[in-house]
């Protein structure tokens, strides 16, 4: 049977890299988003609002996907709002697709907040999981929109008899522009500002992250696992951690990234120095850099998301994932984390987004 994929959130880091992987493997691929960008050859774009069921019906009336990949979410001020809105996104889509009886598999991308809880929980309340985190770890007794999204998938699976997979990446590194959770482009912009102004490349995070063991998820590795799980019988109806397969310490990688830009790195110096504060007055500096080098994007906020990078690097504990579950099931893709960052740096330089 022909595989027809619907990638929900096709303009994000995860969704865009997944769409490219599916197309490369010969799938008919549709990308759903509120503001489609038709910059992926072979991708059929679908403009739709997941919060509007009537709009979804109209947008999907001629589409009967066999595989649904849900890679998007909406950020709100409280976890209660996150739960309400993000569960509705999943529920509305699966309700609209239900009468078609075409869906064979649904894959949902969540993340390590499944184990850590909302940032406020582990940063302020001191709730820290045992690491490395494993898929078997029980849910936390805290509000968590990931749990609500999973439950919507489980309920729809029982109703419509499709299989499912849940994918839990660590921080995702990949190429995309304008995404609000892009650590690689954020650090590239910061490094470029440091180089132009003579500032040091200052570590913005915690001591635990600086000294501890960590891992990263390359968006292309995540894409490969998503496709693998949707086609591998032994992977059906399971949750999987997904990282590159290597581990590192930021105190090693930070200098390597600085060396690539030819700037001086500065490590942890006794306290967290948030990147958001470091960049808060740099919009005009970036605009001047963009004009000097004739770059394609003069708006700093379109390229960097310091708040999200601060959440990742400011964690008060080391965090890494156990990958045994998918390894034993046959998923063996691997990526060097240093290469993940450098490939993004090289691409955004080639796209004339950094000097």
N, C-alpha and C positions, 0 to 999 in steps of 0.2 A: 504494500500500500504506500502511496505517496505520503511523505512527511511534510506537513504544512505547519510551520512554526509561527506563533504569535509572541513576539518579544515585547513585554509591557515595560515601558521605561527605556525605549531604544536610544534616547539621546544621552543617557548617563554613561559613566565609565563601564559599568558591568554590561548594560544592555547593548551599547554600541559594539563592544568587543565580542559579545555573544553573537550579535547579528552577523558580524564579519565571519566568525567561525562557522556558523550554520550555512551561510552562503557558500563558503569555501568547500563545505562538505556536500554541496549540491541540494540543500533544502530550499523549498519555496518559503521565503521568510518575509513576514510582515512586522513592522515596527510601530507600536502604538505609543503615542505621547500627546500631551496637550499642545505642544508647539513643535511639530515635526521638523527635522532637518534632513533634507534629502542629499546627504553627503556620503552615503555608503552605496557603492555600485551594486545593483541587484536587489536592494531593499525596497519593499513596497510600504510606503508610509500610510499610517492611519491616524487621523486627528480625532481625538476623543477625550472627553472628560469623565474620568472614572467615578466621580461623585454624582454624575447625572445619568441615571439608568436609561432614560429616553434617548439621550444623546448617544449612549453606548449601543443601544438597539439599532439606531440608524447607521452608526459608523460600521457596525459589524454585520449588518443584515445579509451581505453577500459573501461573508467569510466564515468558513467552517474549519478552524484549526484542529490539527491532531495533537499538537503539543503546545502548551502554554508555559512561558517562562516569565515569572513575575519578579522584576528586579528594581521596583521603585517604591518610594515611601514619601510621606509629607511630614515635615518637621513642625511641631507646635510647641507652645510654651510649657505645657504640663504633660505628664505621661498619660493622664486620663484622656486628654484631648488626642494624644497620639494613638491611643487604643481605639477610641471612637472612630477617628477618621481613617486610620490605616486598615482596620478590619473591614470597614465599609468599602474601601477600594477593592479589596480581594473579593468580598462577598458580591458586590455589584457585578463585577466582571464574570464570575463563575455562574451567577444567576442568569445573566444574559446569554451565556454560551450553553447553558444546560439543555434547553429544548432541541438544540442542534444534534445532540448525541454524537458529536464528532471527536470530542477530546479523549485522548488515550492516556495522556500523562500531563501532570502539572508539577513544575519545579518552582520552588519559592526560595529566594535569596534573602537571608536575614543577616546575622553577624554575631560577634562575640558578646554583644549585650545580652544575648541569650544566657550566658554564663555569669556575666558581670552585673547585669541589671542596668538601669539608667545611671548615667554618670554620677548623679547626686548620691546614689546609693553606696557605691564603692569609694567615692572620693570623700564623702562627708560622714557617712554612717559606718564606714569601716568594714563593710561586708565584702570579704575577699574570697574568691574560690580557690580550691586547690589546683595547682597547675602542674603539668600541662592539662588544659581543659579537654574533656572527653565527651563524646556525644551521649554517653550513658548518665552523665550528671543530671540529677533531678532539677526540675524547674525551681527557681527561687520563689519564696513567698512574698513577692513584690509585684506591683503592677508592671506589665511589660507588653508593649504592643507586638513584639515578635510572637509571643505566645498566642495572642488574639488572632494574628494572621495565620499562624499554623492551624489553629482550631477551625478557621473558616475553610482551609484546604481540606482538613480531615472530614468535616461535615459534608462538603460537596463531593468528596471522593466516595463516601458511603452512598450518597444519593445517586451519583452518576456513574459509579463503578470505573473510575479512572485510577491509575497508579500515581504515586507522588514521590517527590524527593525534596528534602530540605537541605540547603547549602549554607554553611556558616563560615564565611571568610573572616580573616583578620583584616587590618587596614588594607584597602585595595589600591594598588598602584597600576595606573594605566593611562593611556592617552585619551583625553577628551577636553574640550574647551567649554568654559561656562558652567561646569558642574560644581556644586557647592561643597563637595567632599573630595577634593583632589590634592592629596599630600604632595605628589611629585611636582605638579606645576606650582604649587604654593612655595615649596622649598626652592624651586628653580628661580622664581621671581625674587624671593628673598635673597638668594645667593647673588643674583644679578645686581640687585640694589647694593649689597655689600661690596661687590667688586667696583661698582661705579663710584661709590662714596668713600671707599677705604675703610668701611666698618668691618668688624670681625663677624664671622658666621657663628652667632651665639646660640648655644643649645637652649631651647626654650622650655624643656620639659623637666620631669622629676628626676631625683637621684635614682629611684628604683628602675626607671626606664633606661637611664643612662648606663647603669652598671649591670642591669639584669639581662637575661636571655630573652630574645624576642623573635618573631617571624613576621612575614608579610605575605600578602596574596597578590600575585600578578593577575591582572584582569584576563589575560589570555589563558592562564592556567585555570582560573575559575570557569571560563567559557568552555574549556575542554571537559572539565568535570561535569558541568551541566548537561552537555550533549551526551557524554558517556553514561551518566546515570539514567537518562531518559531512554537509552537503548539497551542497557545491560540488565538482564533479568534479575541477577543477584543483587542489584542495587536498588530495585524498586521498593517503595514504601519504607525508606530509611532516611535518616539525617546524616550528613557528612560535614565534618570540618574540612576546610580547604585552605592550604597555604602552599608556598613555593616548594617546601620540602627541605629547605636549609634553615639554620638558626644563626643568629648573630647577636652582637651587643652593639647598641647605638654608639657607644664610645669608640668603637672601631669604625662603624659605617659613616659616622658624622664627618670624620676627617677625610675619608675616601671621597665623599660627596664634595667637600670643600676643595679637595685637590683637583677634582674635575673642573671646577670653575676657576682655579688658580687663586684662591682666597685663603685667609687664615681662619682656622676653626678654633672656637673656644668652648670648652666643655662645661659640665655642671660646676657651679661655683657657690654652692650652699643654699640656693633657693631657686624656685621656679621663676623664670623670666618669660612670661607669655609672649608668643609671637604676635598675637593680636595687638598687644600694646606696642610692641616693637614696630609694627607696620602702620599703626593708626594714623600717623601724620605723613605717610609716604606717598599718598595719592599723587601729589604734585611732582614729587621726585620721579615717580614712575612715568608720569606723563612726559616729563622732560627727557627721560631715558628713551621712551618710545619715539619721541620726535627726533632726538639726536640720531638714533639708529634706524629710523623709518620703519618701526615695528608695526604689525598689523592690529595690535590691541593696546589702546592708550588707557583703558579703564582697569585699574588695579583689581577691583572687585570681580571682574570677569575672569581673572586668571588665578586668583588666590582665595583660599578659604582658611584663614589663620585660625578662626574659632574651632574648626574641626580638627586641624592639625594639633592645636593645643589640647583638645580632649584626648587624642591618641597618645601624645608624647608626655602628657601630664599625669598619666595614671600612677597611683601610688604603689604599684606592684609590677613585677615582671609578668608578662603574659605570653604564653606560647600554646600551640595546639598539638594534640596528638592526632596523627594522620593514619593510625593503624587501620581504622575501619574501612576506608576506601582502598588503602593499599592491599589489604587482604582480599578485597573484592575485585582487584585487578586494575585499579587506576594507578598508573605509575609516572605520570607526567611530572617534570621537575624543572625548576628555574632558579638561577642565582639571583638573590635579591639585589645585589649591587648592579647586576645587569638590568634588572627591572627598572631601577631608577634611571640609569644612564641611557637606556633606550628611549625613555620618555623625554629626558633632557635633549637628546639628539634630535628627536622628532619635532619637539616644539621649537628648537632652534632652526631646524630645516623649514618649519612652517612660518618662520620669521616672527615668532612670538616672544623670544628673548634674544638679546644681542649675542 
